[in-house]
Amino acid sequence: MDKQITLYAAKICPYTQRVEIALSEARAEYTRFEIDLQNKPAWFQPQVNPESKVPTIAYGGPPVPPSQPSPESVKITESLVLLEFVADLFPQSRILSSDPVERAKTRFFIDFFSTRVAPPHVAALLRGESFEPLIRGLLGFQELLSKEGMYAMGDQFSIADIAVAPFILRLETAVTNELGVYEPGEGTKFWSCYQSHPKFERLRRYAAALKERESVKSTYDSEYIKNAYSKRFEMFKAQRKVAAAATAA
């Protein structure tokens, strides 16, 4: 594979980290360009992604600066699409099995996390809702993990793990630092349950394996995420106070 890859990324974005992990696993050469999500370059939406979203890959075309994207390069977006794209470009990475059954299991695993874990995760952190639905979602998710292997599908690190790792890391950063719009102490309470209860033993081992994977460690800056989340959630809390005051008036 000799066509150039430019990844338009944002450090705070878990979907971006998905693609960075995959590229790391593939040992791919690529150019990374950070997009400020609060102040996106004027050229980004018309020349790279019509929906103005990251991550986006510009693939092929002549060598140009990322800030001057070539119309000859193919622009590909949506993190799960990009994971399979990277897997297809670099089959030696083995992040996606060639077996149809294993591929189906991988996609189901990701879909379960996306529909049963991610929504209550967002609800707890961004809307201050109960952690109970998240706990139920995580317990169901845990049942899908390989019983013997280190990772989701066994001992082979795969797209299944890549898709969920950024969210598991960000959840830990948020609740261990009490970052969210939930009531004070609720994050610590949830984390204490997760860390001590035997029912989460398999999930804890899985999360530990993910955190030790070099491709995951090298693409996650916990201090950066902590600081970014602190500012973001303070803004959300302020907005909620204004909205509550307006409703009461």
Residue frames as qw, qx, qy, qz and C-alpha x, y, z in Angstrom:
[[0.000, 0.892, 0.452, 0.000, 0.00, 0.00, 0.00],
 [0.511, -0.044, 0.034, 0.858, 1.82, 3.11, -1.18],
 [0.035, -0.711, -0.351, -0.608, -0.97, 5.68, -1.37],
 [0.147, 0.212, -0.467, 0.846, -0.71, 8.39, 1.19],
 [0.392, -0.630, -0.670, -0.025, -3.07, 8.67, 4.16],
 [0.023, 0.313, -0.267, 0.911, -4.01, 11.87, 5.93],
 [0.346, -0.525, -0.768, 0.125, -6.10, 11.57, 9.07],
 [0.150, -0.515, 0.032, -0.843, -8.13, 14.59, 10.13],
 [0.570, -0.286, -0.727, 0.255, -8.50, 14.12, 13.84],
 [0.297, -0.722, 0.129, -0.612, -9.42, 15.62, 17.20],
 [0.246, 0.287, -0.821, 0.428, -7.67, 14.49, 20.36],
 [0.420, -0.085, 0.532, -0.730, -10.79, 14.67, 22.49],
 [0.753, 0.176, -0.185, -0.607, -12.82, 12.52, 20.08],
 [0.658, -0.225, 0.712, -0.101, -13.17, 8.79, 20.89],
 [0.822, 0.506, 0.247, -0.085, -14.09, 8.07, 17.27],
 [0.355, 0.834, -0.421, 0.045, -10.78, 9.56, 16.17],
 [0.351, -0.563, 0.737, -0.128, -8.91, 7.40, 18.65],
 [0.879, 0.164, 0.425, -0.138, -10.54, 4.32, 17.13],
 [0.733, 0.673, -0.052, 0.078, -8.88, 5.06, 13.80],
 [0.049, 0.817, -0.546, 0.178, -5.56, 6.02, 15.38],
 [0.666, -0.340, 0.649, -0.144, -5.45, 2.68, 17.20],
 [0.879, 0.365, 0.304, -0.023, -6.16, 0.81, 13.97],
 [0.507, 0.814, -0.247, 0.136, -3.46, 2.70, 12.08],
 [0.257, -0.707, 0.632, -0.188, -1.03, 2.01, 14.91],
 [0.811, -0.091, 0.568, -0.104, -1.83, -1.70, 14.84],
 [0.806, 0.560, 0.178, 0.074, -1.29, -1.67, 11.07],
 [0.561, -0.429, 0.242, 0.665, 2.02, 0.20, 11.49],
 [0.456, 0.728, 0.409, 0.310, 0.76, 2.52, 8.80],
 [0.334, -0.133, 0.029, 0.933, 2.55, 5.66, 7.73],
 [0.037, 0.775, 0.565, 0.281, 0.17, 8.59, 7.79],
 [0.150, 0.262, -0.144, 0.942, -0.10, 12.30, 8.38],
 [0.233, -0.628, -0.704, 0.238, -2.24, 13.45, 11.27],
 [0.055, 0.367, 0.074, 0.926, -3.91, 16.87, 11.23],
 [0.113, -0.400, -0.719, 0.556, -5.63, 18.12, 14.38],
 [0.112, -0.554, -0.450, -0.692, -8.97, 19.83, 13.87],
 [0.048, 0.049, 0.517, -0.854, -10.15, 22.29, 16.52],
 [0.033, -0.480, -0.862, -0.161, -13.78, 21.23, 16.87],
 [0.072, -0.772, -0.433, 0.459, -14.72, 24.61, 18.30],
 [0.134, 0.818, -0.186, -0.527, -13.03, 26.52, 15.50],
 [0.788, 0.178, 0.533, 0.252, -12.87, 24.36, 12.39],
 [0.220, -0.305, 0.428, 0.822, -10.87, 25.64, 9.40],
 [0.513, 0.497, 0.058, -0.698, -13.03, 27.20, 6.70],
 [0.422, 0.423, -0.681, -0.423, -11.70, 24.72, 4.12],
 [0.206, -0.150, 0.948, -0.191, -12.50, 21.59, 6.13],
 [0.568, 0.362, 0.587, -0.449, -16.21, 21.25, 5.42],
 [0.644, 0.645, -0.063, -0.406, -16.18, 21.98, 1.66],
 [0.428, 0.643, -0.624, -0.122, -12.93, 20.18, 0.85],
 [0.067, 0.297, -0.927, 0.218, -12.75, 17.27, 3.31],
 [0.048, -0.317, -0.932, 0.171, -16.05, 16.36, 4.94],
 [0.181, -0.465, -0.411, -0.762, -19.41, 17.88, 3.94],
 [0.603, -0.660, -0.426, -0.140, -20.71, 17.13, 7.45],
 [0.042, 0.775, -0.375, 0.507, -17.63, 18.76, 9.00],
 [0.855, -0.469, 0.126, -0.181, -16.91, 15.71, 11.17],
 [0.197, 0.563, -0.796, 0.102, -13.84, 13.86, 12.38],
 [0.423, -0.445, 0.582, 0.533, -12.36, 11.40, 11.89],
 [0.721, 0.661, 0.056, -0.202, -11.94, 11.63, 8.15],
 [0.631, -0.289, 0.522, 0.496, -9.22, 10.07, 6.02],
 [0.500, 0.764, -0.207, -0.351, -7.99, 11.56, 2.75],
 [0.781, -0.157, 0.569, 0.202, -6.56, 8.62, 0.81],
 [0.663, 0.340, 0.459, 0.484, -4.33, 8.88, -2.23],
 [0.206, 0.968, 0.127, 0.068, -3.83, 11.87, -4.48],
 [0.550, 0.570, -0.279, 0.544, -0.65, 13.94, -4.82],
 [0.559, -0.328, -0.454, 0.611, 1.48, 14.86, -1.79],
 [0.033, -0.689, -0.136, -0.711, 0.03, 18.08, -0.43],
 [0.011, -0.173, 0.601, -0.780, -0.12, 19.81, 2.96],
 [0.054, -0.424, -0.889, 0.163, -3.15, 18.60, 4.98],
 [0.093, 0.614, 0.329, -0.712, -4.44, 22.16, 5.04],
 [0.360, 0.492, -0.363, -0.705, -4.56, 22.10, 1.24],
 [0.647, 0.061, 0.755, -0.090, -6.40, 18.82, 0.57],
 [0.048, 0.223, -0.691, -0.686, -6.31, 17.57, -2.98],
 [0.724, 0.204, 0.085, -0.653, -9.58, 16.93, -4.85],
 [0.622, 0.345, -0.672, -0.205, -7.83, 13.85, -6.25],
 [0.048, 0.156, -0.907, 0.389, -7.73, 12.11, -2.87],
 [0.509, -0.416, -0.671, -0.343, -10.67, 10.01, -1.74],
 [0.219, -0.370, 0.460, -0.777, -12.31, 11.28, 1.45],
 [0.602, -0.252, -0.748, -0.119, -13.65, 8.55, 3.73],
 [0.246, -0.419, 0.399, -0.778, -15.44, 9.12, 7.02],
 [0.842, -0.339, -0.042, -0.417, -17.34, 7.38, 9.87],
 [0.252, -0.637, 0.713, -0.149, -15.08, 5.59, 12.34],
 [0.773, -0.040, 0.620, -0.129, -16.47, 2.07, 11.94],
 [0.763, 0.644, 0.054, -0.012, -16.19, 2.33, 8.16],
 [0.212, 0.840, -0.484, 0.122, -12.63, 3.56, 8.58],
 [0.570, -0.454, 0.673, -0.123, -11.73, 0.66, 10.86],
 [0.851, 0.236, 0.469, 0.015, -12.69, -1.84, 8.19],
 [0.530, 0.837, -0.125, 0.046, -10.98, 0.29, 5.54],
 [0.116, -0.765, 0.626, -0.097, -7.72, 0.17, 7.49],
 [0.725, -0.176, 0.660, -0.092, -8.17, -3.58, 8.02],
 [0.810, 0.521, 0.270, 0.009, -8.64, -4.07, 4.27],
 [0.344, 0.881, -0.316, 0.082, -5.63, -1.91, 3.40],
 [0.042, 0.593, -0.757, 0.271, -3.42, -3.72, 5.91],
 [0.893, -0.163, -0.292, -0.301, -4.62, -7.34, 6.17],
 [0.628, 0.205, -0.620, 0.425, -1.34, -8.27, 7.88],
 [0.192, -0.413, 0.410, -0.790, -2.58, -6.33, 10.93],
 [0.346, -0.210, -0.914, 0.000, -5.15, -9.09, 11.51],
 [0.162, 0.065, 0.455, -0.873, -7.53, -6.65, 13.20],
 [0.718, 0.205, 0.115, -0.655, -10.46, -8.11, 11.25],
 [0.561, -0.089, 0.820, 0.070, -10.82, -11.82, 10.66],
 [0.263, 0.217, -0.640, -0.689, -11.34, -13.15, 7.13],
 [0.052, -0.244, -0.968, 0.033, -13.82, -15.68, 8.53],
 [0.263, -0.449, -0.400, -0.755, -17.44, -14.58, 7.86],
 [0.616, -0.584, -0.529, -0.012, -18.69, -15.90, 11.22],
 [0.544, -0.340, -0.269, 0.718, -15.97, -14.11, 13.17],
 [0.097, 0.187, 0.184, 0.960, -16.64, -10.91, 11.24],
 [0.424, -0.561, -0.489, -0.516, -20.35, -11.17, 12.07],
 [0.646, -0.532, -0.458, 0.300, -19.56, -11.73, 15.76],
 [0.409, -0.104, -0.091, 0.902, -17.27, -8.70, 15.72],
 [0.117, -0.343, -0.303, -0.881, -19.96, -6.49, 14.22],
 [0.562, -0.594, -0.526, -0.234, -22.56, -7.73, 16.70],
 [0.609, -0.369, -0.372, 0.595, -20.19, -7.03, 19.60],
 [0.205, 0.027, 0.037, 0.978, -19.68, -3.45, 18.41],
 [0.315, -0.452, -0.456, -0.699, -23.39, -2.95, 17.79],
 [0.601, -0.562, -0.560, 0.100, -24.24, -4.18, 21.29],
 [0.456, -0.306, -0.244, 0.799, -21.81, -1.71, 22.83],
 [0.050, 0.159, 0.251, 0.953, -23.10, 1.12, 20.61],
 [0.432, -0.437, -0.464, -0.638, -26.75, 0.50, 21.48],
 [0.722, -0.527, -0.445, -0.054, -26.66, -0.85, 25.03],
 [0.658, -0.372, -0.230, 0.613, -23.63, 0.75, 26.68],
 [0.313, 0.176, 0.119, 0.926, -22.86, 4.02, 24.91],
 [0.228, -0.639, -0.367, -0.637, -26.35, 5.61, 25.32],
 [0.626, -0.726, -0.285, 0.009, -26.55, 5.16, 29.15],
 [0.650, -0.147, -0.064, 0.743, -22.90, 6.23, 29.35],
 [0.131, 0.369, 0.202, 0.898, -23.82, 9.52, 27.68],
 [0.437, -0.686, -0.411, -0.413, -27.02, 9.83, 29.72],
 [0.700, -0.560, -0.295, 0.332, -25.16, 9.50, 33.02],
 [0.542, -0.178, 0.012, 0.822, -22.32, 11.86, 32.19],
 [0.110, 0.199, 0.288, 0.930, -24.03, 14.49, 30.06],
 [0.412, -0.496, -0.375, -0.666, -27.56, 14.46, 31.44],
 [0.192, -0.363, 0.624, -0.664, -26.99, 13.38, 35.02],
 [0.836, -0.141, -0.237, -0.475, -29.24, 10.34, 34.75],
 [0.810, -0.436, 0.365, -0.144, -28.88, 7.23, 36.92],
 [0.065, 0.570, -0.800, -0.175, -25.86, 4.97, 36.46],
 [0.677, -0.010, 0.686, -0.266, -28.07, 1.89, 36.81],
 [0.807, 0.549, 0.104, -0.188, -28.81, 1.51, 33.06],
 [0.333, 0.751, -0.569, 0.016, -25.08, 1.80, 32.39],
 [0.381, -0.391, 0.810, -0.215, -24.36, -0.93, 34.94],
 [0.797, 0.244, 0.496, -0.243, -26.93, -3.21, 33.29],
 [0.659, 0.722, -0.167, -0.129, -25.48, -2.45, 29.86],
 [0.087, 0.696, -0.708, 0.082, -21.94, -3.23, 31.00],
 [0.581, -0.189, 0.758, -0.230, -23.02, -6.52, 32.57],
 [0.818, 0.461, 0.289, -0.186, -24.70, -7.56, 29.31],
 [0.445, 0.806, -0.389, -0.035, -21.65, -6.44, 27.35],
 [0.283, -0.576, 0.756, -0.128, -19.40, -8.47, 29.64],
 [0.804, 0.072, 0.559, -0.192, -21.30, -11.63, 28.69],
 [0.749, 0.658, -0.018, -0.074, -20.14, -11.22, 25.09],
 [0.003, 0.801, -0.598, -0.015, -16.45, -11.24, 26.01],
 [0.719, 0.261, -0.644, 0.016, -14.35, -14.29, 25.25],
 [0.806, -0.572, -0.020, -0.152, -14.26, -16.54, 28.31],
 [0.887, -0.205, 0.070, 0.407, -10.61, -17.54, 27.85],
 [0.583, 0.414, 0.093, 0.693, -8.80, -15.00, 25.69],
 [0.302, -0.283, -0.242, 0.878, -7.54, -11.58, 26.74],
 [0.123, 0.134, -0.195, -0.964, -9.65, -9.67, 24.26],
 [0.619, 0.180, 0.162, -0.747, -13.21, -9.55, 22.99],
 [0.846, 0.311, -0.259, -0.346, -12.88, -12.32, 20.42],
 [0.967, -0.074, -0.112, 0.218, -10.09, -14.27, 22.10],
 [0.639, -0.491, 0.121, 0.579, -6.34, -13.66, 22.18],
 [0.431, 0.306, 0.384, 0.757, -6.30, -11.71, 18.90],
 [0.001, -0.537, -0.218, 0.815, -6.70, -7.95, 19.34],
 [0.269, 0.410, 0.729, 0.478, -9.30, -6.83, 16.81],
 [0.096, -0.394, -0.265, -0.875, -11.66, -4.16, 15.59],
 [0.554, -0.618, -0.539, -0.145, -14.06, -5.25, 18.33],
 [0.598, -0.483, -0.284, 0.573, -11.57, -4.04, 20.94],
 [0.300, 0.082, 0.152, 0.938, -10.56, -0.98, 18.96],
 [0.194, -0.565, -0.473, -0.647, -14.18, 0.18, 18.72],
 [0.572, -0.718, -0.378, -0.118, -14.84, 0.11, 22.47],
 [0.676, -0.152, -0.293, 0.659, -11.47, 0.97, 24.03],
 [0.156, 0.341, -0.028, 0.927, -11.72, 4.77, 23.64],
 [0.503, -0.567, -0.236, -0.609, -15.06, 4.83, 25.45],
 [0.820, -0.408, -0.365, 0.167, -13.94, 2.57, 28.30],
 [0.551, 0.022, -0.222, 0.804, -10.89, 4.77, 28.88],
 [0.065, -0.415, -0.068, -0.905, -12.92, 7.97, 28.80],
 [0.659, -0.573, -0.361, -0.326, -15.52, 6.57, 31.18],
 [0.759, -0.315, -0.345, 0.454, -12.78, 5.77, 33.70],
 [0.337, 0.175, -0.089, 0.921, -11.23, 9.23, 33.34],
 [0.297, -0.526, -0.230, -0.763, -14.61, 10.89, 33.84],
 [0.721, -0.568, -0.319, -0.236, -15.89, 8.99, 36.87],
 [0.754, -0.231, -0.315, 0.527, -12.57, 8.75, 38.72],
 [0.270, 0.059, -0.092, 0.957, -12.32, 12.53, 38.52],
 [0.101, 0.620, 0.631, -0.455, -16.04, 13.17, 39.19],
 [0.049, 0.278, -0.341, -0.897, -16.42, 14.78, 35.77],
 [0.074, -0.397, -0.836, -0.371, -19.99, 14.91, 34.57],
 [0.292, -0.376, -0.045, -0.878, -23.26, 16.69, 35.25],
 [0.663, -0.381, -0.641, -0.067, -24.41, 13.97, 37.67],
 [0.516, -0.827, 0.007, -0.223, -24.76, 14.66, 41.39],
 [0.096, 0.701, -0.653, 0.270, -21.44, 14.90, 43.28],
 [0.463, -0.339, 0.767, -0.286, -20.30, 11.50, 44.50],
 [0.876, 0.270, 0.220, -0.334, -22.26, 9.45, 41.97],
 [0.637, 0.620, -0.457, -0.017, -19.24, 8.87, 39.76],
 [0.023, -0.504, 0.794, -0.338, -17.16, 7.70, 42.70],
 [0.697, -0.053, 0.544, -0.465, -20.00, 5.46, 43.85],
 [0.870, 0.431, -0.068, -0.229, -20.26, 3.85, 40.41],
 [0.469, 0.629, -0.605, 0.135, -16.50, 3.35, 40.17],
 [0.319, -0.414, 0.746, -0.413, -16.31, 1.82, 43.63],
 [0.847, 0.128, 0.365, -0.364, -18.99, -0.71, 42.64],
 [0.771, 0.579, -0.250, -0.088, -17.21, -1.48, 39.39],
 [0.251, 0.649, -0.672, 0.251, -13.82, -1.91, 41.07],
 [0.274, -0.340, 0.778, -0.452, -14.93, -4.06, 44.00],
 [0.806, 0.086, 0.305, -0.500, -17.90, -6.15, 42.93],
 [0.491, -0.184, 0.821, 0.227, -17.10, -9.72, 41.76],
 [0.622, 0.582, 0.513, -0.109, -19.73, -9.43, 39.03],
 [0.377, 0.905, -0.135, -0.143, -17.40, -7.10, 37.09],
 [0.648, -0.495, 0.495, 0.301, -14.30, -9.30, 37.34],
 [0.688, 0.285, 0.521, 0.416, -14.16, -10.30, 33.66],
 [0.282, 0.907, 0.205, 0.236, -14.80, -6.74, 32.48],
 [0.343, -0.892, 0.259, 0.141, -12.05, -5.40, 34.75],
 [0.689, -0.245, 0.550, 0.404, -9.56, -7.88, 33.29],
 [0.554, 0.588, 0.461, 0.366, -10.62, -6.92, 29.80],
 [0.044, 0.994, 0.049, 0.092, -10.29, -3.19, 30.50],
 [0.521, -0.708, 0.390, 0.273, -6.83, -3.76, 32.00],
 [0.698, 0.081, 0.556, 0.444, -5.73, -5.64, 28.86],
 [0.380, 0.821, 0.317, 0.285, -6.98, -2.81, 26.67],
 [0.184, -0.976, 0.108, 0.033, -5.13, -0.19, 28.70],
 [0.612, -0.517, 0.495, 0.336, -1.88, -2.15, 28.40],
 [0.723, 0.460, 0.408, 0.315, -2.08, -2.45, 24.62],
 [0.419, -0.279, 0.149, 0.851, 0.60, -0.16, 23.18],
 [0.095, 0.377, 0.529, 0.754, -1.62, 1.14, 20.38],
 [0.331, -0.786, -0.499, -0.157, -4.22, 2.17, 22.97],
 [0.542, -0.623, -0.161, 0.540, -1.75, 3.71, 25.41],
 [0.417, -0.110, 0.271, 0.860, 0.05, 5.71, 22.74],
 [0.016, -0.431, -0.503, -0.749, -3.17, 7.27, 21.41],
 [0.434, -0.756, -0.461, -0.165, -4.74, 8.25, 24.76],
 [0.253, 0.324, -0.363, 0.836, -3.67, 11.29, 26.77],
 [0.383, -0.582, -0.708, 0.120, -5.59, 10.95, 30.03],
 [0.260, -0.454, -0.263, 0.810, -4.47, 14.33, 31.37],
 [0.066, 0.007, -0.386, -0.920, -5.59, 16.09, 28.20],
 [0.357, -0.420, -0.733, -0.398, -8.97, 14.35, 28.31],
 [0.379, -0.527, -0.607, 0.458, -9.35, 15.14, 32.00],
 [0.129, -0.352, -0.068, 0.925, -8.75, 18.85, 31.42],
 [0.185, -0.093, -0.549, -0.810, -10.95, 18.97, 28.32],
 [0.383, -0.476, -0.780, -0.138, -13.79, 17.15, 30.10],
 [0.290, -0.464, -0.485, 0.682, -13.49, 19.45, 33.11],
 [0.054, 0.224, -0.131, -0.964, -14.04, 22.51, 30.93],
 [0.301, -0.177, -0.701, -0.622, -16.79, 20.85, 28.89],
 [0.389, -0.481, -0.784, 0.058, -18.80, 19.62, 31.86],
 [0.169, -0.412, -0.347, 0.826, -18.49, 22.94, 33.67],
 [0.184, 0.077, -0.349, -0.915, -20.03, 24.54, 30.59],
 [0.395, -0.304, -0.790, -0.357, -22.83, 21.95, 30.54],
 [0.324, -0.466, -0.682, 0.461, -23.54, 22.52, 34.24],
 [0.022, -0.308, -0.092, 0.947, -23.73, 26.26, 33.68],
 [0.295, -0.066, -0.567, -0.766, -26.14, 25.76, 30.78],
 [0.401, -0.394, -0.826, -0.043, -28.35, 23.48, 32.91],
 [0.209, -0.436, -0.497, 0.721, -28.48, 26.10, 35.67],
 [0.139, 0.181, -0.185, -0.956, -29.53, 28.79, 33.19],
 [0.382, -0.182, -0.733, -0.533, -32.18, 26.50, 31.72],
 [0.366, -0.429, -0.785, 0.256, -33.50, 25.58, 35.18],
 [0.091, -0.375, -0.292, 0.875, -33.66, 29.23, 36.20],
 [0.242, 0.058, -0.408, -0.878, -35.52, 30.11, 33.00],
 [0.407, -0.301, -0.821, -0.263, -38.03, 27.30, 33.60],
 [0.320, -0.458, -0.667, 0.493, -38.61, 28.40, 37.20],
 [0.041, -0.165, -0.042, 0.985, -39.10, 32.05, 36.22]]
